[in-house]
Amino acid sequence: MISYFDPATDTDFGTPARESEVQVSLNIDGRSISVPAGTSVMRAAAMLGTSIPKLCASDNLEAFGSCRICLVEIEGMRGYPASCTTPVSEGMVVRTQTTKLATLRRNVMELYISDHPLDCLTCSANGNCELQTVAGQVGLREVRYGYEGANHLSEAKDVSNPYFDYDPSKCIVCSRCVRACEEVQGTFALTIDGRGFDSRVAAAGGEDFLSSECVSCGACVQACPTATLMEKSVVEKGQPERSVITTCAYCGVGCSFRAEMKGDELVRMVPDKNGQANHGHSCVKGRFAWGYATHPDRITKPMIRKRISDPWQEVSWDEAVTYAASEFRRIQLAYGRDSIGGITSSRCTNEEVYLVQKLVRAGFGNNNVDTCARVCHSPTGYGLKQTLGESAGTQNFDSVMQADVILVIGANPTDAHPVFGSQLKRRLRQGARLIVIDPRRIDLVDSPHARAELHLALRPGTNVAMLNALAHVIVSEGLLDQAFIDARCEAADFARWSAFVGQAENSPEVLGPVCGVEPQLIRQAARLYATGGNAAIYYGLGVTEHSQGSTTVMGIANLAMATGNIGREGVGVNPLRGQNNVQGSCDMGSFPHELPGYRHVSNAEVRAQFEQAWGVTLQPDPGLRIPNMFEAALGGSFKALYCQGEDIAQSDPNTQHVTAALSAMECVVVQDIFLNETAKFAHVFLPGSSFLEKDGTFTNAERRISRVRKVMEPLAGKSDWQATIALAEALGYRMDYQHPAQIMDEIASLTPTFARVSYAELDRHGSLQWPCNDAAPDGTPTMHIDQFVRGKGRFMLTGYVPTEEKVNSRFPLLLTTGRILSQYNVGAQTRRTDNVAWHEEDRLEIHPSDAESRGIGDGDWVGVGSRSGQTVLRARVSERVAPGVVYTTFHFPESGANVITTDNSDWATNCPEYKVTAVEVTRVYQPSEWQKRYQAFSDEQRRLLAERRRQEKAEVRR
């Protein structure tokens, strides 16, 4: 198997590692070893290279001691204790291999096998079955017990889950799956039902796995030592032969996986236990939803057309690239240098993003480059830069395990960042206290073994008012960490800020009614955050996607500085990035005013460094942001766009405005793996590559740079970075790279925070968190330890300015949007997998009182109208939302969620205000006019796509 790390680190030591300053010495089979106090005998033996047979033990689970296979002899101790549940003690003498132990282990193993199918040759786990391995270890050669008595061999399989089967006939009731669900995932969806001989694994809350509370994270499948829980892909394709370590291309957690292969075919994705962001855990998307990479909808040949009403023509790469370059040059000659631009994607690698912004600046000759991070986390960059001096979060994910108080605002970790959500829940079970600030009752508010102590269900659009009220309590009640403030922060700025938030107009009694939250709840939350020990803030798009998104981010940083909750483990300001490479796309210089490393294009010294490296003269003035591109297109001055890996026609607000702008352009070049909503308006389609088909890096929400490694050859013949190079060279600008490693070397040479980053260093460390430079050659897990990047922290005034989007008699409800566990962003990937079994359409959540007053029942079709437009969704009557608030997701293009969102945006960054839209909801019986137009247009575009196949076949016949 291909391995990129020390194979020894893949050893299963049987029980988790313990940390202790006390070392305990013992003797195992005549050899001495010293281990931390609390270590199990099993783990100590494994550290010596002695493998004690086991079935119920795994080093990611607490010891259970049920299988009785791992028995040992210990001098002075009666009987034969289980090595997994027995801690070491000073001077202990252990024997792991004796005649008596061998007999006992064989006898126990014989009992297991007596009620287990002996179909090893045809079993899907053959060759990778722990039961099979242990039978060999203990020397079991025959089974004296027949199948005449009661057994479980005829029990029916549960094949309801689209990704794995449950075969109870092969279950040995080791409880590893149940414990993985509890300890690793934290869902508690599995249990052991019955007693004694009748004991069996059962999924809670349903008749089968699909209808149960199981979230299909795969932890149970990974824990199973037999073929009881088995991936359907393995059943179908057989056991893999090799693996390649890569990084998931879904959310901002950045999980590490082993892509397990059979020949050139991907068999399964297994979370890598060495993954420093996920520690061997995963979610349903990363673990199972990778089938889109080979979906029949993939377009693998370049295509061109003159008008969007023409059929597509399949052409060679050279023809497509040459045509795109000639159109770009024609348009610039006709309309000027600034008439074209590019958009980078947070789904693409750092190297690909870097090349696109370089192409725009050096090849197009302007700064008209922007990124989809504009519409999600641009306020994070602005707000944290102003206060702390760096445009990124302060901690790693593991820091949450040191937190005493966790404040989650505008984020839904268990749905949008599920692996981190599981870690957060683990900390809550250990005793941390949780505050949730969110208009909606997310799962963390009230779920099994994870409940919020306080839920502040504020009205959408009032985040700043809420933070000012919290700050007022901290200042007025003397809960400040004055020593930290005096040592680490600008005194004059703090004085202005404390005087501002201390005003009566910022009290909970004044702002509580504005937020729709009881003043006493706000006071309790402020006191808990300020006095409860290490306090960490985690936030998401419910903070940034507002007209005051940047102000809210600054308000969060103010709270952290005011209470000294920054600069060590267990605290900090932690943005939960939405897509896999949002952080990286920002780091790489995708904004029109910033070069890589967040350095302004107007800085002549910085610009000179890039000019020398790139061999061109760069423009000193910022270019167009995405909203400016749309306005300029409608105004007639912006005529062409290169869009790599982003679907702005579905993801950006006010869809009709976006599609009108795309229709006004003369040349839209889209590079993607599917004909997405934006590509329906394209004139050139360059087939993209999935994360499985490329080398590169992603940077996750904790600033962790991780390798993406090519698992299979690009279906279209080129990786995305190669296509960008081809386009640049067709424009007359040469990019001489043979491998993405060379691109990263250039990034490191020009970007101070990446100075020590290279593929060799990433392979050596597994991953690195920037800043990674001479001052921090091994990376920086925690930022701002001794001082802030800007020197001293800067408190910013955060006046509350109500959004312009107001409810009235015509639009009396407030719509807010979000994500769901099984789907991802615009759904282009997950909609093409079996994840649709859980979520096949976007629905509108509405409170029972609002539904009743409108005559709406659960499942009814409802029209949702706003000042921007109207769409139709199916209703879900739910108390998750408060009266006056409705909620929907945006994963399906036909739902038109962004048809009704407005073009209001953050005052500093133009990040759209997705989270606050005034709407009315009424019962209807047919699609909206927009949906009818959308369906007709989409049908026509699919017809034009299919036409290319007919033309190709006709030419072949001729």
Secondary structure, 3 states (H helix, E strand, C coil): CCCCCCHHHHCCCCCCCCCCCCEEEEEECCEEEEEECCCEHHHHHHHCCCCCCCCCCCCCCCCCCCCCCCECEECCCCCCCECCCCECCCCCEEECCCHHHHHHHHHHHHHHHHCCCCCCCCCCCCCCCHHHHHHHHCCCCCCCCCCCCCCCCCCCCECCCCCEEECHHHCCCCCHHHHHHHHHHCCCCEEEECCHHHCEEEECCCCCCCCCCCCCCCHHHHHCCCCCEEEHHHHHHCCCCEEEEEECCCECCCCEEEEEEECCEEEEEEECCCCCCCCCCCCHHHHHCCHHHHCCCCCCCCEECCCCCCCCEECCHHHHHHHHHHHHHHHHHHHCHHHEEEEECCCCCHHHHHHHHHHHHHHHCCCCEEEHHHHCCHHHHHHHHHHCCCCCCCCCHHHHHHCCEEEEECCCHHHHCHHHHHHHHHHHHCCCEEEEECCECCHHHEECCEECCEEECCCCCCHHHHHHHHHHHHHHCCCCCHHHHHHHECHHHHHHHHHHHCCHHHCHHHHHHHHCCCHHHHHHHHHHHHHCCCEEEEECHHHHCCCCHHHHHHHHHHHHHHCCCCCCCCCEEEECCCECCHHHHHHCCCCCCEECCCEECCCHHHHHHHHHHHCCCCCCCCCCCHHHHHHHHHHCCCCEEEEECCCHHHHCCCHHHHHHHHHHCCEEEEEECCCCCCHHHCCEEEECCCHHHCCEEEECCCCEEEEECCCCCCCCCCCHHHHHHHHHHHCCCCCCCCCHHHHHHHHHHHCHHHCCCCHHHHHHHCEEECCCECCECCCCCCCCCCCECCECECCCCCCCCCCCCCCCCCCCEEEEEECCCCCCCCCCCHHHCHHHHCCCCCEEEECHHHHHHCCCCCCCEEEEECCCCEEEEEEEECCCECCCEEEEECCCHHHCHHHHCCCCECCCCCCECCCCEEEEEEECCCCCHHHHHHHHHHHHHHHHHHHHHHHHHHHHHC
